[in-house]
Amino acid sequence: MADYERTILDFYQIPTAFPSEWPASKDLVDSDDEGEKENAKLERRKSRYQALERAVSHRKSIVPGSEAGAGGVGSLVQKDEPDPLGTSDSVLRSLTHLGMPLQDDTKLRNRFLLSSTTFSPALFLSQMHSNADTRSLVNGLDVLSQSIDQKSASLKVLVETNFERFVKAKATIDNVYKEMKYRGVEPPGLRLRGHGHHASRSSFRNSIAGLALNSPATPNPPDDRKKNALTKESEYGVLGIKGPLLDVSAKAEDVWGPALGGREKEAHLKTVSNHLTRFKDYVELSSSVSDSIKRKDYESLVEEYNRARKIADEARRLADELGTDAIPTEPQLYQLVIAGRMWHDVDNQIRIFKRDIWKRLVNLHTVSRSGTMNGRAQDQHMDLISLLLELGAEDNPIWVWLLSRYDHLKGKIQNTADRAKVEIEVFRRRLASGEKPNPNMIANHLRSLGRPVIEGKPPSNDTPEVIELWEKMLSFLNNLLSSSGILGEVVEFWQTVQGFIDGNMQAALPNGWRDESRHHHQLSATNIMELRKGAVELVDMIREHVFTFFSDLPPDDISMLFSPMPLSPNTPVPPTPISGALTPSKRDPRFSFDLSNIPAPSPKRGEAWEKLAFWPPWSNSMSGVHYLSRMLALVGSGACDMATIRPLASGDGQVLERLRTLVGASRERCVAALCAAWNRDAENIKYVEDWQRSVELGDVTRMPASFAAFEGALLSGMQKILYISDAMSKPGAGDIVLPPPTKLLQMVRSQYVSTLYKALSGMVENAERSLKKADDDWSVDDDSSLAVAAVSAMSGKGTLDAGDRNIRMLMTLSNLQSLRSQVVPSLNSQFENAFSVKLTDESKTIRDVLGQIDARLFQSYTKQSIERLRDIIQAGVAATDWTPDQNQRPRAAKPYVYEALLSLVLVHSQVSTTAPSLTSQVLSFLLEQTSTQLLEAFRRRPRYSLEALMQATLDVEFVAQTLSHYTSDRASELQSQIYQELDSRTDNEARVRLQNELPEMRAVLKRLRDASKNEFACFRKPKRPGHGPTRNDSGISTASG
């Protein structure tokens, strides 16, 4: 019974006679058969030889034990074998004794049987001979070798014994093969070899192969696996009817194929539709992701992508659970296929989208800062970084963005500075090649200080070309150093870096799908070190460009103008590809040159500005102090801002020292350049005099106000330059912007005093120089000009006769008086307050110089009047008819007295209409000079009689009383000296009689005063009451009580 049961188990290839379920190995066989059927259906329309293929492909071996299965496909395996090593006559019995029952497991049994194709030598030796020693294994090898030799010898004997039968069988097979393949017709060109001894000894296999190779019906060599088989085109001799059969099959397929296959298609489509409906969310995810990308709805995109990730993970988990051996169910199969197709599409979309996001992230630096005032664009990089972290990124988006930002700033600094310096140099060369501005043009610009400033309009204190160059220089420094320029971007960059280092910026960043992006939140120590070095490098680049701008000579190389136009300074080309491409700005046509129109270098004329790259040629000190103060304020503020960046503040101190050097060297160069221009303008300040009355003060011209505004503006601007006060409000400014050195203060101090001297000398030159029109309409050398000048001066209050030397003298004297009393003391106080120094010695020297210049001009103005008075008085007193007849009382003053007073009337008219404030000084001084001339004239007479004494007294008293409002202490003293001289030159009798004549003389004087009150009314009512400063004999003005 056991043998019968074993036979049944072996025949059906099952492990037990009463299985509880269908063996899985049988399913594999069935599935293979079904797969072949399905493949045949799918290829029904493709193959024209289906009818012929079916007969061969569906043949099954009917040999027991050769069916496909786990026990070895097509292999004839014995139930048991002796040990090939000769130790036992039964392998199964030996293994059973060793504890391995193989009766129920055919597959494992076959692995121990030598006749099985699945025989495993390693398993056989490890189990069957696990305890064998080396000697027994060597003996087993000898037994195995002898067994092989015996079988080979038996086979050889069999072949030699039946050789003739093999030859006859081969000849029969060849004839049958030729008949079936060529249908009994000898193939053309076929040359059969004779049957010789060597041919007889050739193998059957080679003979068949030779026929196949020489046959024209088989142009291609047959497959090595089918060298002995008939080809499909000619097998079984049915080649003649194969064509019609195939045509009929094709037509039947065309007619009945759709009808017969419709139901299958319907069932297939219904199955697909049901599963697509079941996994609808899978199918719609791809379009949802695409739609979110188009709508830029990134929140929805992240949600949909996470859903896709979840589905993909579920599909992977399902595939892992199924493994390689398990067969998935139809729903599981559809789930895997649809999920895989969906994930492939979604992943491809996300990859493309992430590439765009990376590009946008590294190109965010091209956005103009003026367009980020709404605050949204400033945080756009955080949005993109968050999006990349949500979607998953291999590279750290924070590091990539910071690195691209650094590259962008580095390129922007270099391109902005290089381009701006070259354009500034082109402007410089154009200005330097022009003509030197004439003094009148310079004076016109210096006068502009008194004009009101119109908001939004550039200052008019220099030529438009110079102002434009100043503005370009200021714009260059503003682009580099202002908080809204590149330095502001560098500071903002480091603040962002510091935020990422401290972890503050990452607080709002997502961790990504299942925290996959959390490790990107922290920058590595190497990255932090590189960022610190990068920040220091950016600061040093800015510092170096500014330093060279102020300290180096003007550049000689302007070849950049002939290179391709770089991008605008706001968005320059970064040096690395990661920063992206930018849009170029329009080039100024003035900087478009060809090789035949290269701007020539500046001509060498010995000017101080030829060695300064930051000073426009022919610029005056007014525009210079205005723009240099603003430029140095930018330098100081920028240096303070740079010092606040943490890597610099906590560094070794060398960078901070270089920042201090930048401020100090720039300040020193600016002060030196400004002092040179200040000195040059002080020499030209005399041309500011336009001989127009001041609107506020009619006694002076506009010169004092212009000079005060000029000096005041320079002192104010110089104070800003030396102390850079506009930058002191910055944090830590005291450590970067150091106080000015004593050398610079002394330079400014000396220059201030020197400019005062030069300005005063220019005023004297204006007053004394001879001005004549081309046709000699103006003449200042004629004595008669006094009366003409008086008439012209009264003709208008605003305009003065600049051709009259006396008017120029008077206005200059009035200007000097204003300078000495108001302007210079105010400027000295401003200087002392601005620079915290005392001008004790300088103030005294300036006062002395002003007094000397005033006395010199006063003497020059009164010289003609004094000479005229001397001539009149000397001639009148020395006249023969001056002495009255004896015993005849004088009844009137002599004519020379009236003539002298009339000359003083003309002087009074000129002074009072030209410079009213000088009337008292001039007439008091001329009264003193008149008294002096009378004293000298009376001294020339040895003796005075009573009549002469009375006449002299009458002349002196008439002059004194007529000019009583201009009497000074000096004039009274001279009158006393006159009376003493007269008294010394007369006798006692005349003195006594003179006392008796005094009442009568008083009456005569009163009568004479009344008679001439209209004639000399100008002396009685001065325009300004009180007494002004008086003059001594040398003409120096002194204050009187």
C-alpha angles and dihedrals in degrees: 000000000000091000091050092050090048090051090053092048091049093047095051095034094230128138098227138022092233106043117185094210140017110281113254090223089064089053090056090053092048092046090052090052092046090047090054090051093049092048089051091053093048092049095043093106094039099056121064090188099059094123091055096042093054094064094055102035095051098051114122129197112247094195109120111251095019098095119113113269147115090287095070126296115255094345123134104221125183121229092237139358138193117254107275088216090058100242097116140013093223126045094189093051093049093050091046089055088051091056100262110118104198099170093096099039110065094174094054091042092056090057088065097046117089093212092059121094089222093057111143114204093191093052091044094053095041092054108024096041102023091133099038120123128218095266093053091048091051090050089049089053090054091050091050092049092050090049091053093048091050092052092047091051092048091051091049092051090049092053095046092047095049099033095121090052091052090052093049091046091051093050090050092049091048092052092048091047093050092046093051096043102041098023093240095307119124107242113239116254092015109140113189115209118233119259102253134156093272091046091052090052093051116102125262090236094057092049093055091046092051092055092049093050094049094047116105089209089069106052093166122062111256123247113276089234092058104040091129096040130094117250117249092243093062109018118135092005095275096123092112096060097034096087096053091044092053092048091051090048092051093050092048089050091051092050102039101022098086092043094048094041098044094084091050091049091048092052091045093049092046090053091049091047092050093051093044088053091048092050095037093133090057092052095046096048094081094054091043091055091048092048092050090052092051092047091044087232095152096173091058089043092057091047093050092045092051089051089052090049091051092050091047091050091050090051091050091049090050091050091050091050092051093049123186100300104044119088113225121230120247095261090047091049092051090046091054094045096046093043091049093048091047094048092048091054096042093046091051091051092048092049091054091044092050091051088056091047091051090052092048091048095054092041096052089096091072091069110107113246089226088063092055098066091108087068094230098095090049089063095040092100089057090052091052093045090050090049092051091048090051093050094042126253131204093205121055105257091201092057093042092051094047091048093049089047090053092048090049094050092046092053092043093053093049097045095043094050096043095047095044093049092052093048090048090051091052089053090048093053092049093050093044092052091055127089121278109260115253120245094252091058090049090049091051090055092047090052090056090081090079093051121095115259115238112218114243092018120107116248117269097214092112142018118296091245093054092045090051091053091047089051091050092051091047090048090051092054091041090054090051105037111023123100088245093049136066095299089055088053090049092050090046089048092054092045088055091047091049090050091055092045092051091044095239095118094051094058092091096038118107124241094224131226108344091345091296092142099043093099089061091064093078125063116222121245090250091053092049091051091049091050092051091051090046093053091050090048093051091050092048091051092054092045092049094050092050092045094052090046091060101032107034130078119259109284119260096198115078096156090124087081089067096047123089113289111268122216120278117283089250091058112021125174109271117226094238128064091231092074093065134219124306137201115258121230126230116276120237106248090223088068094050106105137157128211091266093055104048113156108252120238118262113279115247109243100151094257118153093231094060089086095046122087092189099052120081113228114260092009116151126227094254095064089036096056091043095054099031091056089053092044093050090046086058091047093049094044091045092050090051091049091049091050091057092064104107100230088057096042092049096037131100094283097248093106091049090050090052089052090053089049089051092055094043097046093045091050093049093050092048093049092049093049093045094049090054091051091044091055092048093050092047088060089052096043089095089071089063088075106102097165092240119140119247113254093220098039114031094188093070137044124244090265099091092049092047092048092047091049091047096050093038093052091048093048092048093047092044090053090054090048096048097044098025087216094176090067098046093086090068118101111265093008092138090064095050105031102055124193114272115269120251090249092065093045091052090048091054092044093053092045092052093053091043092053090052090054092047092048093049091048089052091052091053090048090052091052098046103038119103114248118194133164120236091257093045094247088144120059124172098178099071117097091218090067090089094073093039091051092050092054093046092047091055092051094077140003099211104047122054130200098253091184092066112089094202092056091049089049093050095047091046090050089050090048091050090050089053091047093049096045102037120000103049096042089049092050091047090052090048091051093048093048094044097049101025095237135119120239095201099139094033092051092052091048092048091050091050092049092048090050092050093048091047092050091047094052093042092053090046091053097045095041095092093046092049092050091049092049091049092051093048096046097042092049093045097049093042092051116116093231094052093093112073120233117273116278089009118119116221112246101186143019116268119264094250088066092057091045092053092047091049090054088052089050089059091048090048091050092050096045096042093051095040105035110001092181090065096051096093093045095048097045093042089052092046090048088054090048090048090053089047092052091047090051092051092045094049091048090062091067113079099203137020123204122207091266092048091045090052092048093049091048091049092051094047095045092047091054092043095048093044091053095034092126090061097045114131133185089261092052092049090049091051091049090053089051090051091054091047091052091048091047091051091053098053137064130253094256091057090050092053094046091047090059090055091050096051097092090052091047091052089055091049091050091050091051092048092048091051092048093052100037092107093043093053100026091124089069095052100055113038115193093236120043122226130034126290129201117318131217130233124218091280092053096250111145118238129182117253129200 
